[in-house]
Amino acid sequence: MEQMAIHTNCSGCSTCRLVCAIENFMEVNSAKSLLNIEERFPAPGDYHIHICDHCGACAEVCPVEAIQMVNGA
């Protein structure tokens, strides 16, 4: 089940996507990530994070705590 999160503190760095791919597929390939960062322009810094409800590795590495584990997901 995919969830969408709107976080004003997300910088769009995609570190979470890279860690997700490494954690789940053992590949350094963010295209295989189970989450997506949607850039909403023209407003700079407006990102919508589409996340899965799996392992939470992305939440652990987000440098600005834009992704959080809630009830184990």
QUIDAKA-V242382 format. One record per backbone hydrogen bond with DSSP energy under -0.5 kcal/mol. CO is the residue of the C=O (numbers start at 1). NH is the residue of the N-H. E is the energy in kcal/mol with one decimal. If there is no record, write none. Layout:
co = <CO	CO>
nh = <NH	NH>
e = <E	E>
This chain:
co = <3	5	5	7	14	15	16	17	18	19	20	21	21	22	27	29	30	36	36	37	38	38	39	42	43	45	46	47	48	48	49	49	50	51	56	57	58	62	70>
nh = <51	7	49	10	18	19	20	21	22	23	24	25	27	26	29	32	33	38	50	39	40	48	41	44	46	47	40	7	38	50	5	51	36	3	60	61	62	65	73>
e = <-3.0	-0.6	-3.4	-1.1	-1.8	-2.4	-2.2	-2.0	-2.2	-3.1	-2.6	-2.1	-1.2	-1.4	-1.7	-2.1	-1.5	-0.6	-3.2	-0.6	-0.6	-2.5	-0.8	-0.6	-1.3	-0.9	-3.0	-0.9	-3.4	-0.6	-3.7	-0.7	-2.6	-3.2	-1.5	-1.1	-1.0	-1.1	-1.5>
